[in-house]
Structures are given as structure tokens and as C-alpha cells.
Amino acid sequence: MSGNSAQTDPLRIGIVLFPGFEALDAFGPLNCINDLSWTENVSLALLSATLEPVTTRSPFCPGATGQSVVPTHTFTTPPPLDVLIVPGGQGTRVSSPLIEGTIAFIRDVYPQLKYLITVCNGSGLVARTGLLDGRRATTNKKAWEETTALGPKVYWVPRARWVTDGNIWSSSGVSAGIDVTLAWIEHLYGEGTAQGIADGLEHTRHKDSAVDPFADLYGL
Amino acid sequence: MSGNSAQTDPLRIGIVLFPGFEALDAFGPLNCINDLSWTENVSLALLSATLEPVTTRSPFCPGATGQSVVPTHTFTTPPPLDVLIVPGGQGTRVSSPLIEGTIAFIRDVYPQLKYLITVCNGSGLVARTGLLDGRRATTNKKAWEETTALGPKVYWVPRARWVTDGNIWSSSGVSAGIDVTLAWIEHLYGEGTAQGIADGLEHTRHKDSAVDPFADLYGL
């Protein structure tokens, strides 16, 4: 797909936002996509339950700091999508209509996607749809037990920076979202494009999906 | 300052936002601060010219993707601040009232600050205030020549992940903002707090400020 910029149709990327999403889970991948969009034809939708700004503040710590990000589309009026990114964060740990709506949107939109990318315990939201049943996936290593319990039929891989199974790419915690996004960009647009973005970000990539220092750290 | 959470007064942190700020320049440090705020007493203000959402979209690429973030304060109604973070991005490269207003705010607020932290070519904005004259600082390595030209009286350090001089901490490009923020957190709250945040982010830290693979990459 290198040379996608010459195509008429953009690659249509979306990301779901919900209260208490982890800032870097979203903005690591999004910075990579912003940089990709300088040379390739991609579009981006930020999807949430409503068009109200969505906070990163943890629902479990009212005194915590947070930032508010403006959605572009609601779950009921999404544009056509080829790719969906699902971040994690403490907000995934609550049971609320907003989280249930996010899970329902992921389930409903999946059949039209070419790729689904999860960051951190965003894979827990996808696990709750059933879409990961019988598939290999990974997640945040510090929140391993809690997240993997959400998908008892998933083949959870404890030692992985990221895992691909079919068209679902799941990454480990937070900053691993940058590495899975760069790996996915490399898959679609080639190594030069991905490494060029990484170099521009001055990001030292984890390039081997099986090397995972945080599995050791958290005793997995 | 470890144990700051027991104090009455929070550490009051601000960040400036302007059109075309680099997403990860801001949200790398902000995710560290969000996590810090779970255990320590900190407050956060997002400052811009107006309270309108501020886009990360590059002003030089109208078709590029971007995200909009909601400020909490304007430059004319700032809260008291102890710390200011200045991100970079392509938006720094334009001459506009918004950028001039950002530079003026940095200049005016600096005397009240305990710390000023720059990410990427955010140091170029600070250089334009004159506050870096006679000081050591670093910046984005890919944009080295363009940014350093903004501060001919600055002692620019080409091989550094980050540089401290007095109370000004300047980092190299984009993801180096995470490393300088963690180093600054370590300075204030101790190694355990900083490493705990890094581990939670599954971020492999650059812990030595003088080790800089990107200086080699860009021939500096």
C-alpha cells in the first residue's frame, strides 16, 4: 500500500474515546498517524458517545489531573471506517452506559474493518465483545490478571510487546501503542515510512514483538 | 519534595497550547503528570490564547489529521503557576499573533516559575523570549539548524536527550519529552516515583541525559 497517497480513497481511521481513556494510549498512535498523514492519504475520526469533550481523568481519582479531547463523530453517526484503534485506561474498569456503548460500537463496526488495533487494556474492551475468542492477544502487563479475566476464551500471550492474529493487532501497555502502530504502518506502507516516523519522533522502537522487558518486571 | 501529597498546597503545573502543537510533545509529559497526580498533590492548567479547542493539525498541511484539546485558562487569565511545560510542533514555525502571544506569555510568567520544561522545538519558542540567552539547552535533532538559529546567544548542546541549566529543563525531540519529565519527577519526588510511572507506562527510559542516538542519526 506504499504510495497510498496516489489513491483516490483515503485509509479511514477511527479511534474510540471514553471517559478515563489513557492519554498516551491514544496520542502515541495518533501522533504516528498525524505524521503519516503528511505523506499518505488517511482520514481520522474521533468517536465517542456524544460530541462533548472526553476527559482522560481517572474515574477512580477525582483529584487527578486530566485533559479533554473533542470527538468528531458519535457512535450512532460514524463515518465508514477501515481501521479502529481502541485505547485503554482506568475508564475501562467501570461499568457504565458509556463503556457499554463503546463495547457495542466496537462489536458492531468490526465486520467492516480491515484492521482493529488495541492499546493497553483496550484489549479488555474488545475481549468483552467476544471478538477475541479463540484468538491470540496481549494487554497491559501490570493489569494482566484483571484484564485477561475479561476474556476467558482468549489465548492471552504474556510475553509480547504486541500480538497479531488475523486483522487484530493488540499491544501491551501504554507506550507499546506507539510500537504496534509503527509495526502496522510498516506492514502497510513499508519499513522506510515507519522508521522515518519513528526517527522524527526520536522514538527508540521496540521492533521485535516478542521482546518484552515488562513481562519479566511483572513476573509473567 | 517526596511526600508532597501531605502538603496543603499543590504543585501548580501549566502547559501552553497553540495551533499545530505536536500531540506527543504534550501528551507524553501530561500522561506522566496524570499518573503522578494519583499519589501527589498537583494541579494542571492548559493555557492558550482563548478557550476554544486547540488543534494539533500542522498549519503547513491542511489535509493532515489532527486532534482538538480544550484549554482550561487563557494567557490573560492564568492561575498561579510553579511549573510551565512548552511543547513544540510545526505550529511553532509560523509567525502569527497566536504564536507571538504564546511567546509573550512564557516571557511574562517565567519569573514566578520554579521550573520551565521544554519539549522538542518548544525550546525555540523559549529562545525567542531571550530567557535562554547564555544558558545551555537542547532541542529536536532533525530540526536542529532551524531551531538553534532562533537563539544565537544560547549554548545549544547537540548530543543530549535533555539538558538542565538552572531551572530550565529542555529536551530533544517529541518522545524525549517523556524522559525529561520522568527525570524532573525523579528530581522532585525520588527515583521510586519516577520509575513507578515509567513502569506503569511500559516505557523504556533513556535515563542518561547525555546518551543521544538521534544526534548520530542526524549527523550532529
HADDOCK unambig.tbl for C-alpha pairs under 7 A between the chains (distance, minus, plus):
assign (segid A and resid 23 and name CA) (segid B and resid 27 and name CA) 6.24 0.50 0.50
assign (segid A and resid 23 and name CA) (segid B and resid 31 and name CA) 5.80 0.50 0.50
assign (segid A and resid 24 and name CA) (segid B and resid 27 and name CA) 6.02 0.50 0.50
assign (segid A and resid 24 and name CA) (segid B and resid 28 and name CA) 6.17 0.50 0.50
assign (segid A and resid 24 and name CA) (segid B and resid 31 and name CA) 6.08 0.50 0.50
assign (segid A and resid 27 and name CA) (segid B and resid 23 and name CA) 6.24 0.50 0.50
assign (segid A and resid 27 and name CA) (segid B and resid 24 and name CA) 6.02 0.50 0.50
assign (segid A and resid 27 and name CA) (segid B and resid 27 and name CA) 6.55 0.50 0.50
assign (segid A and resid 28 and name CA) (segid B and resid 24 and name CA) 6.17 0.50 0.50
assign (segid A and resid 31 and name CA) (segid B and resid 23 and name CA) 5.81 0.50 0.50
assign (segid A and resid 31 and name CA) (segid B and resid 24 and name CA) 6.08 0.50 0.50
assign (segid A and resid 34 and name CA) (segid B and resid 64 and name CA) 6.32 0.50 0.50
assign (segid A and resid 34 and name CA) (segid B and resid 65 and name CA) 5.11 0.50 0.50
assign (segid A and resid 34 and name CA) (segid B and resid 66 and name CA) 6.27 0.50 0.50
assign (segid A and resid 37 and name CA) (segid B and resid 64 and name CA) 5.01 0.50 0.50
assign (segid A and resid 37 and name CA) (segid B and resid 65 and name CA) 6.13 0.50 0.50
assign (segid A and resid 38 and name CA) (segid B and resid 61 and name CA) 6.54 0.50 0.50
assign (segid A and resid 38 and name CA) (segid B and resid 64 and name CA) 5.63 0.50 0.50
assign (segid A and resid 43 and name CA) (segid B and resid 65 and name CA) 6.39 0.50 0.50
assign (segid A and resid 44 and name CA) (segid B and resid 65 and name CA) 6.07 0.50 0.50
assign (segid A and resid 61 and name CA) (segid B and resid 38 and name CA) 6.54 0.50 0.50
assign (segid A and resid 64 and name CA) (segid B and resid 34 and name CA) 6.34 0.50 0.50
assign (segid A and resid 64 and name CA) (segid B and resid 37 and name CA) 5.01 0.50 0.50
assign (segid A and resid 64 and name CA) (segid B and resid 38 and name CA) 5.63 0.50 0.50
assign (segid A and resid 65 and name CA) (segid B and resid 34 and name CA) 5.11 0.50 0.50
assign (segid A and resid 65 and name CA) (segid B and resid 37 and name CA) 6.13 0.50 0.50
assign (segid A and resid 65 and name CA) (segid B and resid 43 and name CA) 6.37 0.50 0.50
assign (segid A and resid 65 and name CA) (segid B and resid 44 and name CA) 6.06 0.50 0.50
assign (segid A and resid 66 and name CA) (segid B and resid 34 and name CA) 6.25 0.50 0.50
assign (segid A and resid 68 and name CA) (segid B and resid 69 and name CA) 5.82 0.50 0.50
assign (segid A and resid 68 and name CA) (segid B and resid 70 and name CA) 5.52 0.50 0.50
assign (segid A and resid 69 and name CA) (segid B and resid 68 and name CA) 5.82 0.50 0.50
assign (segid A and resid 69 and name CA) (segid B and resid 69 and name CA) 4.63 0.50 0.50
assign (segid A and resid 69 and name CA) (segid B and resid 70 and name CA) 6.28 0.50 0.50
assign (segid A and resid 70 and name CA) (segid B and resid 68 and name CA) 5.51 0.50 0.50
assign (segid A and resid 70 and name CA) (segid B and resid 69 and name CA) 6.27 0.50 0.50
assign (segid A and resid 142 and name CA) (segid B and resid 200 and name CA) 6.87 0.50 0.50
assign (segid A and resid 173 and name CA) (segid B and resid 201 and name CA) 6.19 0.50 0.50
assign (segid A and resid 173 and name CA) (segid B and resid 202 and name CA) 5.67 0.50 0.50
assign (segid A and resid 174 and name CA) (segid B and resid 201 and name CA) 5.10 0.50 0.50
assign (segid A and resid 174 and name CA) (segid B and resid 202 and name CA) 6.36 0.50 0.50
assign (segid A and resid 175 and name CA) (segid B and resid 201 and name CA) 5.85 0.50 0.50
assign (segid A and resid 175 and name CA) (segid B and resid 202 and name CA) 5.94 0.50 0.50
assign (segid A and resid 175 and name CA) (segid B and resid 203 and name CA) 5.70 0.50 0.50
assign (segid A and resid 176 and name CA) (segid B and resid 202 and name CA) 6.89 0.50 0.50
assign (segid A and resid 200 and name CA) (segid B and resid 142 and name CA) 6.86 0.50 0.50
assign (segid A and resid 201 and name CA) (segid B and resid 173 and name CA) 6.21 0.50 0.50
assign (segid A and resid 201 and name CA) (segid B and resid 174 and name CA) 5.11 0.50 0.50
assign (segid A and resid 201 and name CA) (segid B and resid 175 and name CA) 5.84 0.50 0.50
assign (segid A and resid 202 and name CA) (segid B and resid 173 and name CA) 5.67 0.50 0.50
assign (segid A and resid 202 and name CA) (segid B and resid 174 and name CA) 6.35 0.50 0.50
assign (segid A and resid 202 and name CA) (segid B and resid 175 and name CA) 5.92 0.50 0.50
assign (segid A and resid 202 and name CA) (segid B and resid 176 and name CA) 6.87 0.50 0.50
assign (segid A and resid 202 and name CA) (segid B and resid 214 and name CA) 6.46 0.50 0.50
assign (segid A and resid 203 and name CA) (segid B and resid 175 and name CA) 5.70 0.50 0.50
assign (segid A and resid 214 and name CA) (segid B and resid 202 and name CA) 6.45 0.50 0.50
